[in-house]
Amino acid sequence: MLTDNGLRQAELLGRFWSKLLQHKAKEGRVHVFVSPMTRNMQTADPLVRHLNAGLVQSHRSESQDCRPATVPAIVDADLFEVPGL
């Protein structure tokens, strides 16, 4: 589990990187891969939320009839931390 400080840092990370990646997300070119470790998923969550919120907002402003795209968050058990590295 992330500490309160870690959660704040993850939120700042999500805000910062979502601004930089939003244009690629709109093109469907962003996928977030995370390990099943709780701390890893907690760190990635704000980024995915901010990216998806931007896509929904963009979709509404363009007033299309189709469903807005989302940024997939893929949990991969083969991604893991190796102690000592």
N, C-alpha and C positions, 0 to 999 in steps of 0.2 A: 504494500500500500504506500502511496505517496504521502509525504507529510504535507501540512498546509502550505509550506513554502514550495514544495514540489508541485502542488496543484496550481499555485499562482504562476510558477515558471512555465508550466505546461500551457496555461491559458495565454500567457504572453507569447509563447512560441506559436500557438495556434493563430493568434491575431496577426503576428508578423508574417509568417509563411503563407497564410491564406491570401493576404494581399498580393504577394509575389506570384502565387500559383493560380489565382482565380482565372486568368485568361486561358491557361492550359486546361483547367477543370471544365470550363465552358466548351472546350473542344473534345472533352472526353479523354484527355491525355494524362490524367492523374489517377493513380491507384495507390492506396496506402497499405503497406504490408506490415503486420505486427505479429509479434510472438504471442502465445497465449498467456504470458506472464501478466499479472494484474497491473503492475507498475508500467509496463510497456503500453498496455491498452489505455490506461489512464492518461499517459503522456500523449498518445495519438488522438484521443477523443476530441479535445478542443479544436484541433486542426480540421478534422473531418466535419465537425459541427459547423465551423465557420465557413468552410468551403461549400458545404451543402446549403447553408443559409444564403450564401451569395448566389448560388445557382437558382434557388427558388425566387429570390428577389429579381434576378435577371429575367427569369421566365415570366414573372408577373408583369414586368415593365414592357416586355416584348409582346404580351398578350397573345401567345400562341395557344392553339387548342390541344397540343400534345403535352404529355406529362414531362416535367423537367428532368434532366439527367441528374444522377447523383454520383458522388465520388465513392467508389467501393472501398471498404475497409476489410482487407482480407487477413484473417487470422491463420497463420501457418505454423503448425507445430514444429516444423523443421527449423524455424528461426528461434534461437535460444541464446542465452548468455553462457559463456564458457568461463568458469572461475579461473582466475590467475592470469587472464590476458589483459 
